[in-house]
Amino acid sequence: MNLAAIGVPGLIIILVIILILFGPRKLPEVGAAIGKTLAEFKRSAKDIMDDEEEPKKIETQEQVK
């Protein structure tokens, strides 16, 4: 999901709803959990992209020989 597509007003509404649902005490925990989840997702996506690029590198090296 692209955050730029949501826009500032939509992002503010989402943040207010999260604040109401979880309260100010749980908000740091929720933020940390979301951050860890996004970091893991990025890491997994990078691993998948690297796995797809590996055969291309090998093919290119074979062509050079």
mmCIF file of the N, C-alpha and C atoms, coordinates in Angstrom:
data_MODEL
# 
_entry.id   MODEL 
# 
loop_
_atom_site.group_PDB 
_atom_site.id 
_atom_site.type_symbol 
_atom_site.label_atom_id 
_atom_site.label_alt_id 
_atom_site.label_comp_id 
_atom_site.label_asym_id 
_atom_site.label_entity_id 
_atom_site.label_seq_id 
_atom_site.pdbx_PDB_ins_code 
_atom_site.Cartn_x 
_atom_site.Cartn_y 
_atom_site.Cartn_z 
_atom_site.occupancy 
_atom_site.B_iso_or_equiv 
_atom_site.pdbx_formal_charge 
_atom_site.auth_seq_id 
_atom_site.auth_comp_id 
_atom_site.auth_asym_id 
_atom_site.auth_atom_id 
_atom_site.pdbx_PDB_model_num 
ATOM 1   N N  . MET A 1 1  ? 0.851  -1.171  0.000   1.00 0.00 ? 1  MET A N  1 
ATOM 2   C CA . MET A 1 1  ? 0.000  0.000   0.000   1.00 0.00 ? 1  MET A CA 1 
ATOM 3   C C  . MET A 1 1  ? 0.897  1.234   0.000   1.00 0.00 ? 1  MET A C  1 
ATOM 4   N N  . ASN A 1 2  ? 0.537  2.191   -0.788  1.00 0.00 ? 2  ASN A N  1 
ATOM 5   C CA . ASN A 1 2  ? 1.294  3.421   -0.884  1.00 0.00 ? 2  ASN A CA 1 
ATOM 6   C C  . ASN A 1 2  ? 0.658  4.465   0.020   1.00 0.00 ? 2  ASN A C  1 
ATOM 7   N N  . LEU A 1 3  ? 1.398  4.955   1.003   1.00 0.00 ? 3  LEU A N  1 
ATOM 8   C CA . LEU A 1 3  ? 0.843  5.945   1.929   1.00 0.00 ? 3  LEU A CA 1 
ATOM 9   C C  . LEU A 1 3  ? 0.516  7.261   1.245   1.00 0.00 ? 3  LEU A C  1 
ATOM 10  N N  . ALA A 1 4  ? 1.195  7.556   0.147   1.00 0.00 ? 4  ALA A N  1 
ATOM 11  C CA . ALA A 1 4  ? 0.914  8.793   -0.570  1.00 0.00 ? 4  ALA A CA 1 
ATOM 12  C C  . ALA A 1 4  ? -0.487 8.760   -1.177  1.00 0.00 ? 4  ALA A C  1 
ATOM 13  N N  . ALA A 1 5  ? -0.992 7.564   -1.474  1.00 0.00 ? 5  ALA A N  1 
ATOM 14  C CA . ALA A 1 5  ? -2.324 7.443   -2.048  1.00 0.00 ? 5  ALA A CA 1 
ATOM 15  C C  . ALA A 1 5  ? -3.407 7.716   -1.008  1.00 0.00 ? 5  ALA A C  1 
ATOM 16  N N  . ILE A 1 6  ? -3.094 7.509   0.274   1.00 0.00 ? 6  ILE A N  1 
ATOM 17  C CA . ILE A 1 6  ? -4.070 7.752   1.332   1.00 0.00 ? 6  ILE A CA 1 
ATOM 18  C C  . ILE A 1 6  ? -4.278 9.245   1.518   1.00 0.00 ? 6  ILE A C  1 
ATOM 19  N N  . GLY A 1 7  ? -3.212 9.989   1.558   1.00 0.00 ? 7  GLY A N  1 
ATOM 20  C CA . GLY A 1 7  ? -3.296 11.428  1.773   1.00 0.00 ? 7  GLY A CA 1 
ATOM 21  C C  . GLY A 1 7  ? -3.238 11.767  3.252   1.00 0.00 ? 7  GLY A C  1 
ATOM 22  N N  . VAL A 1 8  ? -2.971 13.017  3.530   1.00 0.00 ? 8  VAL A N  1 
ATOM 23  C CA . VAL A 1 8  ? -2.813 13.474  4.905   1.00 0.00 ? 8  VAL A CA 1 
ATOM 24  C C  . VAL A 1 8  ? -4.117 13.368  5.697   1.00 0.00 ? 8  VAL A C  1 
ATOM 25  N N  . PRO A 1 9  ? -5.265 13.806  5.171   1.00 0.00 ? 9  PRO A N  1 
ATOM 26  C CA . PRO A 1 9  ? -6.501 13.687  5.958   1.00 0.00 ? 9  PRO A CA 1 
ATOM 27  C C  . PRO A 1 9  ? -6.846 12.229  6.305   1.00 0.00 ? 9  PRO A C  1 
ATOM 28  N N  . GLY A 1 10 ? -6.663 11.333  5.362   1.00 0.00 ? 10 GLY A N  1 
ATOM 29  C CA . GLY A 1 10 ? -6.934 9.922   5.618   1.00 0.00 ? 10 GLY A CA 1 
ATOM 30  C C  . GLY A 1 10 ? -5.997 9.352   6.663   1.00 0.00 ? 10 GLY A C  1 
ATOM 31  N N  . LEU A 1 11 ? -4.734 9.746   6.613   1.00 0.00 ? 11 LEU A N  1 
ATOM 32  C CA . LEU A 1 11 ? -3.749 9.282   7.585   1.00 0.00 ? 11 LEU A CA 1 
ATOM 33  C C  . LEU A 1 11 ? -4.093 9.786   8.984   1.00 0.00 ? 11 LEU A C  1 
ATOM 34  N N  . ILE A 1 12 ? -4.541 11.023  9.080   1.00 0.00 ? 12 ILE A N  1 
ATOM 35  C CA . ILE A 1 12 ? -4.933 11.591  10.383  1.00 0.00 ? 12 ILE A CA 1 
ATOM 36  C C  . ILE A 1 12 ? -6.133 10.832  10.945  1.00 0.00 ? 12 ILE A C  1 
ATOM 37  N N  . ILE A 1 13 ? -7.101 10.513  10.108  1.00 0.00 ? 13 ILE A N  1 
ATOM 38  C CA . ILE A 1 13 ? -8.274 9.762   10.560  1.00 0.00 ? 13 ILE A CA 1 
ATOM 39  C C  . ILE A 1 13 ? -7.859 8.384   11.066  1.00 0.00 ? 13 ILE A C  1 
ATOM 40  N N  . ILE A 1 14 ? -6.983 7.712   10.341  1.00 0.00 ? 14 ILE A N  1 
ATOM 41  C CA . ILE A 1 14 ? -6.503 6.395   10.761  1.00 0.00 ? 14 ILE A CA 1 
ATOM 42  C C  . ILE A 1 14 ? -5.785 6.490   12.100  1.00 0.00 ? 14 ILE A C  1 
ATOM 43  N N  . LEU A 1 15 ? -4.941 7.492   12.276  1.00 0.00 ? 15 LEU A N  1 
ATOM 44  C CA . LEU A 1 15 ? -4.215 7.655   13.539  1.00 0.00 ? 15 LEU A CA 1 
ATOM 45  C C  . LEU A 1 15 ? -5.160 7.935   14.703  1.00 0.00 ? 15 LEU A C  1 
ATOM 46  N N  . VAL A 1 16 ? -6.188 8.733   14.485  1.00 0.00 ? 16 VAL A N  1 
ATOM 47  C CA . VAL A 1 16 ? -7.163 9.022   15.542  1.00 0.00 ? 16 VAL A CA 1 
ATOM 48  C C  . VAL A 1 16 ? -7.929 7.755   15.923  1.00 0.00 ? 16 VAL A C  1 
ATOM 49  N N  . ILE A 1 17 ? -8.316 6.959   14.943  1.00 0.00 ? 17 ILE A N  1 
ATOM 50  C CA . ILE A 1 17 ? -9.028 5.708   15.226  1.00 0.00 ? 17 ILE A CA 1 
ATOM 51  C C  . ILE A 1 17 ? -8.138 4.764   16.026  1.00 0.00 ? 17 ILE A C  1 
ATOM 52  N N  . ILE A 1 18 ? -6.874 4.659   15.646  1.00 0.00 ? 18 ILE A N  1 
ATOM 53  C CA . ILE A 1 18 ? -5.936 3.808   16.386  1.00 0.00 ? 18 ILE A CA 1 
ATOM 54  C C  . ILE A 1 18 ? -5.775 4.312   17.814  1.00 0.00 ? 18 ILE A C  1 
ATOM 55  N N  . LEU A 1 19 ? -5.686 5.616   17.986  1.00 0.00 ? 19 LEU A N  1 
ATOM 56  C CA . LEU A 1 19 ? -5.559 6.195   19.328  1.00 0.00 ? 19 LEU A CA 1 
ATOM 57  C C  . LEU A 1 19 ? -6.786 5.884   20.172  1.00 0.00 ? 19 LEU A C  1 
ATOM 58  N N  . ILE A 1 20 ? -7.968 5.974   19.581  1.00 0.00 ? 20 ILE A N  1 
ATOM 59  C CA . ILE A 1 20 ? -9.205 5.675   20.316  1.00 0.00 ? 20 ILE A CA 1 
ATOM 60  C C  . ILE A 1 20 ? -9.273 4.193   20.681  1.00 0.00 ? 20 ILE A C  1 
ATOM 61  N N  . LEU A 1 21 ? -8.914 3.324   19.737  1.00 0.00 ? 21 LEU A N  1 
ATOM 62  C CA . LEU A 1 21 ? -9.005 1.885   19.987  1.00 0.00 ? 21 LEU A CA 1 
ATOM 63  C C  . LEU A 1 21 ? -8.014 1.400   21.045  1.00 0.00 ? 21 LEU A C  1 
ATOM 64  N N  . PHE A 1 22 ? -6.774 1.855   20.954  1.00 0.00 ? 22 PHE A N  1 
ATOM 65  C CA . PHE A 1 22 ? -5.730 1.307   21.821  1.00 0.00 ? 22 PHE A CA 1 
ATOM 66  C C  . PHE A 1 22 ? -5.391 2.192   23.007  1.00 0.00 ? 22 PHE A C  1 
ATOM 67  N N  . GLY A 1 23 ? -5.717 3.447   22.944  1.00 0.00 ? 23 GLY A N  1 
ATOM 68  C CA . GLY A 1 23 ? -5.412 4.360   24.043  1.00 0.00 ? 23 GLY A CA 1 
ATOM 69  C C  . GLY A 1 23 ? -3.964 4.817   23.997  1.00 0.00 ? 23 GLY A C  1 
ATOM 70  N N  . PRO A 1 24 ? -3.663 5.881   24.721  1.00 0.00 ? 24 PRO A N  1 
ATOM 71  C CA . PRO A 1 24 ? -2.309 6.449   24.663  1.00 0.00 ? 24 PRO A CA 1 
ATOM 72  C C  . PRO A 1 24 ? -1.235 5.565   25.303  1.00 0.00 ? 24 PRO A C  1 
ATOM 73  N N  . ARG A 1 25 ? -1.627 4.694   26.241  1.00 0.00 ? 25 ARG A N  1 
ATOM 74  C CA . ARG A 1 25 ? -0.632 3.841   26.897  1.00 0.00 ? 25 ARG A CA 1 
ATOM 75  C C  . ARG A 1 25 ? -0.135 2.723   25.986  1.00 0.00 ? 25 ARG A C  1 
ATOM 76  N N  . LYS A 1 26 ? -1.014 2.178   25.186  1.00 0.00 ? 26 LYS A N  1 
ATOM 77  C CA . LYS A 1 26 ? -0.646 1.066   24.297  1.00 0.00 ? 26 LYS A CA 1 
ATOM 78  C C  . LYS A 1 26 ? -0.075 1.542   22.956  1.00 0.00 ? 26 LYS A C  1 
ATOM 79  N N  . LEU A 1 27 ? -0.207 2.820   22.658  1.00 0.00 ? 27 LEU A N  1 
ATOM 80  C CA . LEU A 1 27 ? 0.210  3.341   21.358  1.00 0.00 ? 27 LEU A CA 1 
ATOM 81  C C  . LEU A 1 27 ? 1.684  3.061   21.042  1.00 0.00 ? 27 LEU A C  1 
ATOM 82  N N  . PRO A 1 28 ? 2.626  3.261   21.979  1.00 0.00 ? 28 PRO A N  1 
ATOM 83  C CA . PRO A 1 28 ? 4.021  2.934   21.660  1.00 0.00 ? 28 PRO A CA 1 
ATOM 84  C C  . PRO A 1 28 ? 4.236  1.448   21.340  1.00 0.00 ? 28 PRO A C  1 
ATOM 85  N N  . GLU A 1 29 ? 3.515  0.576   22.047  1.00 0.00 ? 29 GLU A N  1 
ATOM 86  C CA . GLU A 1 29 ? 3.626  -0.857  21.776  1.00 0.00 ? 29 GLU A CA 1 
ATOM 87  C C  . GLU A 1 29 ? 3.096  -1.192  20.382  1.00 0.00 ? 29 GLU A C  1 
ATOM 88  N N  . VAL A 1 30 ? 1.980  -0.578  20.036  1.00 0.00 ? 30 VAL A N  1 
ATOM 89  C CA . VAL A 1 30 ? 1.390  -0.815  18.718  1.00 0.00 ? 30 VAL A CA 1 
ATOM 90  C C  . VAL A 1 30 ? 2.334  -0.308  17.627  1.00 0.00 ? 30 VAL A C  1 
ATOM 91  N N  . GLY A 1 31 ? 2.913  0.866   17.841  1.00 0.00 ? 31 GLY A N  1 
ATOM 92  C CA . GLY A 1 31 ? 3.855  1.421   16.864  1.00 0.00 ? 31 GLY A CA 1 
ATOM 93  C C  . GLY A 1 31 ? 5.078  0.538   16.690  1.00 0.00 ? 31 GLY A C  1 
ATOM 94  N N  . ALA A 1 32 ? 5.607  0.013   17.795  1.00 0.00 ? 32 ALA A N  1 
ATOM 95  C CA . ALA A 1 32 ? 6.774  -0.866  17.719  1.00 0.00 ? 32 ALA A CA 1 
ATOM 96  C C  . ALA A 1 32 ? 6.433  -2.157  16.976  1.00 0.00 ? 32 ALA A C  1 
ATOM 97  N N  . ALA A 1 33 ? 5.262  -2.704  17.250  1.00 0.00 ? 33 ALA A N  1 
ATOM 98  C CA . ALA A 1 33 ? 4.851  -3.937  16.573  1.00 0.00 ? 33 ALA A CA 1 
ATOM 99  C C  . ALA A 1 33 ? 4.683  -3.710  15.074  1.00 0.00 ? 33 ALA A C  1 
ATOM 100 N N  . ILE A 1 34 ? 4.095  -2.587  14.709  1.00 0.00 ? 34 ILE A N  1 
ATOM 101 C CA . ILE A 1 34 ? 3.924  -2.267  13.287  1.00 0.00 ? 34 ILE A CA 1 
ATOM 102 C C  . ILE A 1 34 ? 5.288  -2.070  12.623  1.00 0.00 ? 34 ILE A C  1 
ATOM 103 N N  . GLY A 1 35 ? 6.194  -1.393  13.313  1.00 0.00 ? 35 GLY A N  1 
ATOM 104 C CA . GLY A 1 35 ? 7.538  -1.190  12.767  1.00 0.00 ? 35 GLY A CA 1 
ATOM 105 C C  . GLY A 1 35 ? 8.276  -2.495  12.546  1.00 0.00 ? 35 GLY A C  1 
ATOM 106 N N  . LYS A 1 36 ? 8.185  -3.407  13.518  1.00 0.00 ? 36 LYS A N  1 
ATOM 107 C CA . LYS A 1 36 ? 8.840  -4.715  13.372  1.00 0.00 ? 36 LYS A CA 1 
ATOM 108 C C  . LYS A 1 36 ? 8.240  -5.510  12.223  1.00 0.00 ? 36 LYS A C  1 
ATOM 109 N N  . THR A 1 37 ? 6.920  -5.430  12.092  1.00 0.00 ? 37 THR A N  1 
ATOM 110 C CA . THR A 1 37 ? 6.246  -6.143  11.018  1.00 0.00 ? 37 THR A CA 1 
ATOM 111 C C  . THR A 1 37 ? 6.671  -5.613  9.653   1.00 0.00 ? 37 THR A C  1 
ATOM 112 N N  . LEU A 1 38 ? 6.733  -4.290  9.516   1.00 0.00 ? 38 LEU A N  1 
ATOM 113 C CA . LEU A 1 38 ? 7.163  -3.705  8.242   1.00 0.00 ? 38 LEU A CA 1 
ATOM 114 C C  . LEU A 1 38 ? 8.612  -4.043  7.937   1.00 0.00 ? 38 LEU A C  1 
ATOM 115 N N  . ALA A 1 39 ? 9.472  -4.031  8.950   1.00 0.00 ? 39 ALA A N  1 
ATOM 116 C CA . ALA A 1 39 ? 10.882 -4.372  8.735   1.00 0.00 ? 39 ALA A CA 1 
ATOM 117 C C  . ALA A 1 39 ? 11.018 -5.820  8.265   1.00 0.00 ? 39 ALA A C  1 
ATOM 118 N N  . GLU A 1 40 ? 10.275 -6.720  8.876   1.00 0.00 ? 40 GLU A N  1 
ATOM 119 C CA . GLU A 1 40 ? 10.309 -8.133  8.467   1.00 0.00 ? 40 GLU A CA 1 
ATOM 120 C C  . GLU A 1 40 ? 9.777  -8.301  7.045   1.00 0.00 ? 40 GLU A C  1 
ATOM 121 N N  . PHE A 1 41 ? 8.721  -7.564  6.716   1.00 0.00 ? 41 PHE A N  1 
ATOM 122 C CA . PHE A 1 41 ? 8.174  -7.629  5.361   1.00 0.00 ? 41 PHE A CA 1 
ATOM 123 C C  . PHE A 1 41 ? 9.192  -7.147  4.335   1.00 0.00 ? 41 PHE A C  1 
ATOM 124 N N  . LYS A 1 42 ? 9.866  -6.031  4.636   1.00 0.00 ? 42 LYS A N  1 
ATOM 125 C CA . LYS A 1 42 ? 10.879 -5.506  3.717   1.00 0.00 ? 42 LYS A CA 1 
ATOM 126 C C  . LYS A 1 42 ? 12.020 -6.495  3.540   1.00 0.00 ? 42 LYS A C  1 
ATOM 127 N N  . ARG A 1 43 ? 12.432 -7.111  4.649   1.00 0.00 ? 43 ARG A N  1 
ATOM 128 C CA . ARG A 1 43 ? 13.526 -8.080  4.596   1.00 0.00 ? 43 ARG A CA 1 
ATOM 129 C C  . ARG A 1 43 ? 13.134 -9.278  3.737   1.00 0.00 ? 43 ARG A C  1 
ATOM 130 N N  . SER A 1 44 ? 11.914 -9.767  3.910   1.00 0.00 ? 44 SER A N  1 
ATOM 131 C CA . SER A 1 44 ? 11.428 -10.904 3.121   1.00 0.00 ? 44 SER A CA 1 
ATOM 132 C C  . SER A 1 44 ? 11.326 -10.543 1.646   1.00 0.00 ? 44 SER A C  1 
ATOM 133 N N  . ALA A 1 45 ? 10.812 -9.362  1.363   1.00 0.00 ? 45 ALA A N  1 
ATOM 134 C CA . ALA A 1 45 ? 10.701 -8.924  -0.031  1.00 0.00 ? 45 ALA A CA 1 
ATOM 135 C C  . ALA A 1 45 ? 12.069 -8.796  -0.678  1.00 0.00 ? 45 ALA A C  1 
ATOM 136 N N  . LYS A 1 46 ? 13.053 -8.298  0.073   1.00 0.00 ? 46 LYS A N  1 
ATOM 137 C CA . LYS A 1 46 ? 14.415 -8.174  -0.454  1.00 0.00 ? 46 LYS A CA 1 
ATOM 138 C C  . LYS A 1 46 ? 15.014 -9.546  -0.732  1.00 0.00 ? 46 LYS A C  1 
ATOM 139 N N  . ASP A 1 47 ? 14.776 -10.496 0.170   1.00 0.00 ? 47 ASP A N  1 
ATOM 140 C CA . ASP A 1 47 ? 15.275 -11.854 -0.044  1.00 0.00 ? 47 ASP A CA 1 
ATOM 141 C C  . ASP A 1 47 ? 14.675 -12.473 -1.296  1.00 0.00 ? 47 ASP A C  1 
ATOM 142 N N  . ILE A 1 48 ? 13.383 -12.262 -1.502  1.00 0.00 ? 48 ILE A N  1 
ATOM 143 C CA . ILE A 1 48 ? 12.724 -12.798 -2.695  1.00 0.00 ? 48 ILE A CA 1 
ATOM 144 C C  . ILE A 1 48 ? 13.303 -12.162 -3.952  1.00 0.00 ? 48 ILE A C  1 
ATOM 145 N N  . MET A 1 49 ? 13.510 -10.857 -3.917  1.00 0.00 ? 49 MET A N  1 
ATOM 146 C CA . MET A 1 49 ? 14.076 -10.168 -5.085  1.00 0.00 ? 49 MET A CA 1 
ATOM 147 C C  . MET A 1 49 ? 15.502 -10.653 -5.362  1.00 0.00 ? 49 MET A C  1 
ATOM 148 N N  . ASP A 1 50 ? 16.283 -10.858 -4.303  1.00 0.00 ? 50 ASP A N  1 
ATOM 149 C CA . ASP A 1 50 ? 17.651 -11.356 -4.480  1.00 0.00 ? 50 ASP A CA 1 
ATOM 150 C C  . ASP A 1 50 ? 17.653 -12.758 -5.068  1.00 0.00 ? 50 ASP A C  1 
ATOM 151 N N  . ASP A 1 51 ? 16.705 -13.603 -4.632  1.00 0.00 ? 51 ASP A N  1 
ATOM 152 C CA . ASP A 1 51 ? 16.612 -14.955 -5.168  1.00 0.00 ? 51 ASP A CA 1 
ATOM 153 C C  . ASP A 1 51 ? 16.268 -14.945 -6.648  1.00 0.00 ? 51 ASP A C  1 
ATOM 154 N N  . GLU A 1 52 ? 15.450 -13.998 -7.073  1.00 0.00 ? 52 GLU A N  1 
ATOM 155 C CA . GLU A 1 52 ? 15.082 -13.912 -8.484  1.00 0.00 ? 52 GLU A CA 1 
ATOM 156 C C  . GLU A 1 52 ? 16.235 -13.375 -9.337  1.00 0.00 ? 52 GLU A C  1 
ATOM 157 N N  . GLU A 1 53 ? 17.090 -12.536 -8.770  1.00 0.00 ? 53 GLU A N  1 
ATOM 158 C CA . GLU A 1 53 ? 18.191 -11.949 -9.521  1.00 0.00 ? 53 GLU A CA 1 
ATOM 159 C C  . GLU A 1 53 ? 19.372 -12.906 -9.664  1.00 0.00 ? 53 GLU A C  1 
ATOM 160 N N  . GLU A 1 54 ? 19.506 -13.864 -8.772  1.00 0.00 ? 54 GLU A N  1 
ATOM 161 C CA . GLU A 1 54 ? 20.648 -14.778 -8.784  1.00 0.00 ? 54 GLU A CA 1 
ATOM 162 C C  . GLU A 1 54 ? 20.767 -15.552 -10.099 1.00 0.00 ? 54 GLU A C  1 
ATOM 163 N N  . PRO A 1 55 ? 19.685 -16.153 -10.632 1.00 0.00 ? 55 PRO A N  1 
ATOM 164 C CA . PRO A 1 55 ? 19.826 -16.859 -11.916 1.00 0.00 ? 55 PRO A CA 1 
ATOM 165 C C  . PRO A 1 55 ? 20.234 -15.923 -13.060 1.00 0.00 ? 55 PRO A C  1 
ATOM 166 N N  . LYS A 1 56 ? 19.789 -14.689 -13.019 1.00 0.00 ? 56 LYS A N  1 
ATOM 167 C CA . LYS A 1 56 ? 20.163 -13.734 -14.066 1.00 0.00 ? 56 LYS A CA 1 
ATOM 168 C C  . LYS A 1 56 ? 21.652 -13.447 -14.017 1.00 0.00 ? 56 LYS A C  1 
ATOM 169 N N  . LYS A 1 57 ? 22.210 -13.323 -12.805 1.00 0.00 ? 57 LYS A N  1 
ATOM 170 C CA . LYS A 1 57 ? 23.648 -13.071 -12.663 1.00 0.00 ? 57 LYS A CA 1 
ATOM 171 C C  . LYS A 1 57 ? 24.454 -14.248 -13.186 1.00 0.00 ? 57 LYS A C  1 
ATOM 172 N N  . ILE A 1 58 ? 24.016 -15.462 -12.861 1.00 0.00 ? 58 ILE A N  1 
ATOM 173 C CA . ILE A 1 58 ? 24.724 -16.656 -13.313 1.00 0.00 ? 58 ILE A CA 1 
ATOM 174 C C  . ILE A 1 58 ? 24.659 -16.752 -14.828 1.00 0.00 ? 58 ILE A C  1 
ATOM 175 N N  . GLU A 1 59 ? 23.503 -16.477 -15.401 1.00 0.00 ? 59 GLU A N  1 
ATOM 176 C CA . GLU A 1 59 ? 23.344 -16.525 -16.851 1.00 0.00 ? 59 GLU A CA 1 
ATOM 177 C C  . GLU A 1 59 ? 24.252 -15.509 -17.533 1.00 0.00 ? 59 GLU A C  1 
ATOM 178 N N  . THR A 1 60 ? 24.344 -14.302 -16.977 1.00 0.00 ? 60 THR A N  1 
ATOM 179 C CA . THR A 1 60 ? 25.190 -13.263 -17.535 1.00 0.00 ? 60 THR A CA 1 
ATOM 180 C C  . THR A 1 60 ? 26.652 -13.674 -17.454 1.00 0.00 ? 60 THR A C  1 
ATOM 181 N N  . GLN A 1 61 ? 27.076 -14.259 -16.360 1.00 0.00 ? 61 GLN A N  1 
ATOM 182 C CA . GLN A 1 61 ? 28.455 -14.703 -16.201 1.00 0.00 ? 61 GLN A CA 1 
ATOM 183 C C  . GLN A 1 61 ? 28.789 -15.804 -17.200 1.00 0.00 ? 61 GLN A C  1 
ATOM 184 N N  . GLU A 1 62 ? 27.840 -16.705 -17.477 1.00 0.00 ? 62 GLU A N  1 
ATOM 185 C CA . GLU A 1 62 ? 28.067 -17.778 -18.434 1.00 0.00 ? 62 GLU A CA 1 
ATOM 186 C C  . GLU A 1 62 ? 28.192 -17.217 -19.851 1.00 0.00 ? 62 GLU A C  1 
ATOM 187 N N  . GLN A 1 63 ? 27.437 -16.172 -20.156 1.00 0.00 ? 63 GLN A N  1 
ATOM 188 C CA . GLN A 1 63 ? 27.496 -15.562 -21.473 1.00 0.00 ? 63 GLN A CA 1 
ATOM 189 C C  . GLN A 1 63 ? 28.833 -14.875 -21.697 1.00 0.00 ? 63 GLN A C  1 
ATOM 190 N N  . VAL A 1 64 ? 29.402 -14.316 -20.642 1.00 0.00 ? 64 VAL A N  1 
ATOM 191 C CA . VAL A 1 64 ? 30.676 -13.606 -20.745 1.00 0.00 ? 64 VAL A CA 1 
ATOM 192 C C  . VAL A 1 64 ? 31.796 -14.593 -21.045 1.00 0.00 ? 64 VAL A C  1 
ATOM 193 N N  . LYS A 1 65 ? 31.718 -15.789 -20.489 1.00 0.00 ? 65 LYS A N  1 
ATOM 194 C CA . LYS A 1 65 ? 32.755 -16.824 -20.707 1.00 0.00 ? 65 LYS A CA 1 
ATOM 195 C C  . LYS A 1 65 ? 32.674 -17.317 -22.086 1.00 0.00 ? 65 LYS A C  1 
# 
